[in-house]
Amino acid sequence: MNEGTPDDQVYRNEQVRRRAYELWEKAGRPPDRHDEFWFEAERQIDEGQPARQPS
């Protein structure tokens, strides 16, 4: 499986980080849910789907 260049991976991680932070802020900055927001951000970035806030 081709995962792209290191630059592509850095860019993707930055996109995911920003999206996860945005989701976390919109949810009221709940503690101890960082993995949930990270995985949801990855899903959104990878699938190119509209934003969905984790429950």
C-alpha positions in Angstrom: 0.0 0.0 0.0 1.4 3.4 -1.0 1.1 5.9 1.8 2.5 8.8 -0.2 5.6 10.8 0.4 6.7 12.0 3.9 5.5 15.4 2.9 2.1 14.0 2.1 1.9 12.3 5.4 2.9 15.5 7.2 0.3 17.5 5.3 -2.4 14.9 6.1 -1.5 14.8 9.8 -1.8 18.6 9.9 -5.2 18.5 8.3 -6.3 15.9 10.8 -4.9 17.8 13.7 -6.7 21.0 12.7 -10.0 19.2 12.1 -9.8 17.3 15.4 -9.2 20.5 17.2 -12.1 22.2 15.5 -14.4 19.2 16.4 -13.2 19.3 20.0 -13.8 23.0 20.3 -17.3 22.7 18.8 -18.1 20.0 21.3 -17.3 22.3 24.2 -13.7 21.1 24.8 -14.6 17.9 26.7 -11.7 16.3 28.6 -10.3 12.8 27.9 -11.9 12.5 24.4 -8.9 13.4 22.2 -8.8 9.9 20.5 -12.5 10.2 19.6 -12.0 13.5 17.9 -8.7 12.4 16.2 -10.3 9.3 14.7 -13.4 11.3 13.5 -11.2 13.9 11.9 -9.2 11.1 10.2 -12.4 9.6 8.9 -13.6 12.9 7.6 -10.3 13.8 5.9 -9.9 10.3 4.3 -13.4 10.0 3.1 -13.9 13.7 2.2 -17.2 13.6 3.9 -19.1 16.5 5.6 -18.3 17.2 9.2 -20.0 15.1 11.8 -19.5 15.9 15.5 -18.7 12.9 17.7 -21.4 12.2 20.3 
